[in-house]
Amino acid sequence: MATFAIIGAGFSGTLLALHLLRRTPTRVRVVLIERQNRFAQGPAYATGNPSHLLNVPAGRMSAFHDRPEDFFEWLARQPDAPADFGPGSFAPRRQFGAYIRQLLHEELKRPGAAGRLELVRGDVAAIEAEPHGPLSLCVGTERRIEADLAVLAIGNFPPEPPTIADHAFFDTPLYRPDPWAGDALGGLDPDAAVLLIGTGLTMVDTVTSLEDAGHRGAIHALSRRGLTPRCHAAAARPPLRPGAAIPDHLTDCVKMLRAEARRAVREGSTWQAALDELRPFGRDLWQNLSVEDRSRFLRHLRPWWDVHRHRLAPEVSRRIDAAGARGQLTVHAGRIDSILAGDDGATVTYRPRGTGEQKTLRVARVVNCAGPACDFDRIPHPLVRRLLSDGMVRPDPHRLGLDVTPSGALKDRRGAISRQLFAVGPVTRGAFWEMTAVPDIRRQCELLAAQLAMLV
Ligand SMILES: Cc1cc2nc3c(=O)[nH]c(=O)nc-3n(C[C@H](O)[C@H](O)[C@H](O)COP(=O)(O)OP(=O)(O)OC[C@H]3O[C@@H](n4cnc5c(N)ncnc54)[C@H](O)[C@@H]3O)c2cc1C
């Protein structure tokens, strides 16, 4: 019997397990290991708040590339399904979590999979490798699991703190480093002012959570550029005629994208449609750019790309606009100089973008909503630290994740390709750039399962 271990049971790890069970012979056993109590959710889909909506329409959130309506049809079968819900609607994220959990439970009962899938609750702290032998996974302090190969599906990490000279503030209870942790907003005076570091999707989640909790105080959101996510186009659009070829230089790509957006609008469609048309080519586009162009993109264009590419459901966008219009939410563009804790809260000093001046905010809490950390040299995750110090993996050149081959095999410190260690999901962003949303990850899981099936 061969054992394939998957470390992490968020969306990526769970879906990979499902595909592996269908693609590999019955002599392959799949062990899915998760350190949290919850399988098949991860931080994205573990939220209990029904206001936290998916940012991809239900019709595009199927777990299976070849059955695009699967999630939508599952939703329609739920007893509380709203009558007017369509494939273009945006479901609560927790429902997507329930859908993935159900797929996992059904798989556990499926005759062909019974006995071949083991769910293990535990934290993998290290992976030991002997030449020509199986891997040994240290799970917690007591258990070891031997596996012929292992896949890292360890997902997203809490954001990094901003770079300020005095870090003492980060050790105070006024600071919440993890916006997805249950206590991020707990115990907050509803009339107190709050600072959210970051103005992207996590900020949006946090504003809706504050509103739902009846928060009345001022909400400040601050990022270097103060850019906020754009909204999905509300109306259905006509299909676009095929676009121009995608150039291999960044400047030409930007020009092409602008021209395509203008053309889409001229043809009665939307700029959103022009961007979506590029989606299937995202990986090719990234890999076709030179290393210098990728670095330029990350330095100068990434925030613009993020807010246009990862958009809000219209109903969420309306809530954010309304919070701004009534003066509760203020978005600032600037750089934080210092945050100091006092008896009556935190004093945040920042420099508004493009000005030499300094401004001050007084808030009762600072929540870091800056988006997942991805520089593996700085992530304090014990397994990552251990794999790096053992030289079994290395960060990718752009510091977006770990260095992997196009088929997902991890590279060691010297660049040698592992035949036993693989990765899937956001940790592979360096090779693919867009490996965040479900439509990209599900394709990657299918391809990796097919690749691993060839190894037995
Ligand atoms: C808040 C949020 C909202 C999002 N909304 C959307 C959306 O609406 N639509 C969309 O398409 N995409 C969305 N995304 C993108 C999302 O990242 C992916 O869809 C997907 O959830 C990533 O899954 P993953 O399994 O790779 O990572 P994760 O979901 O982070 O799961 C990784 C799992 O690995 C476990 N783990 C980590 N280390 C270990 C270890 N050493 N041992 C054992 N277990 C370990 C963790 O506990 C975790 O459960 C969202 C992301 C976030 C963070």
The ligand as a Gaussian input file, in Angstrom:
#p B3LYP/6-31G(d) Opt

LIG

0 1
 C      -10.935000      35.514000       4.202000
 C      -10.823000      34.890000       2.839000
 C      -11.886000      34.913000       1.956000
 C      -11.799000      34.323000       0.696000
 N      -12.869000      34.361000      -0.140000
 C      -12.804000      33.732000      -1.329000
 C      -13.947000      33.708000      -2.206000
 O      -14.979000      34.273000      -1.903000
 N      -13.846000      33.054000      -3.387000
 C      -12.693000      32.434000      -3.763000
 O      -12.659000      31.841000      -4.842000
 N      -11.602000      32.453000      -2.960000
 C      -11.634000      33.079000      -1.760000
 N      -10.530000      33.099000      -0.943000
 C       -9.301000      32.444000      -1.382000
 C       -8.909000      31.197000      -0.531000
 O       -7.589000      31.342000      -0.140000
 C       -8.950000      29.931000      -1.269000
 O      -10.195000      29.876000      -1.853000
 C       -8.717000      28.700000      -0.379000
 O       -9.523000      28.774000       0.746000
 C       -7.297000      28.405000       0.005000
 O       -7.356000      27.124000       0.556000
 P       -6.120000      26.358000       1.161000
 O       -6.639000      25.044000       1.583000
 O       -4.973000      26.379000       0.240000
 O       -5.665000      27.232000       2.412000
 P       -6.379000      27.432000       3.810000
 O       -7.812000      27.615000       3.643000
 O       -5.587000      28.485000       4.519000
 O       -6.168000      26.035000       4.562000
 C       -4.913000      25.571000       4.987000
 C       -5.158000      24.586000       6.107000
 O       -3.922000      24.001000       6.472000
 C       -3.901000      23.819000       7.884000
 N       -2.501000      23.709000       8.285000
 C       -1.540000      24.645000       8.136000
 N       -0.357000      24.176000       8.622000
 C       -0.588000      22.921000       9.078000
 C        0.239000      21.929000       9.685000
 N        1.548000      22.159000       9.929000
 N       -0.315000      20.751000      10.050000
 C       -1.643000      20.515000       9.801000
 N       -2.474000      21.421000       9.235000
 C       -1.943000      22.612000       8.855000
 C       -4.606000      25.060000       8.402000
 O       -5.102000      24.858000       9.698000
 C       -5.709000      25.252000       7.374000
 O       -6.918000      24.636000       7.722000
 C      -10.598000      33.695000       0.311000
 C       -9.507000      33.685000       1.198000
 C       -9.613000      34.265000       2.446000
 C       -8.442000      34.207000       3.374000

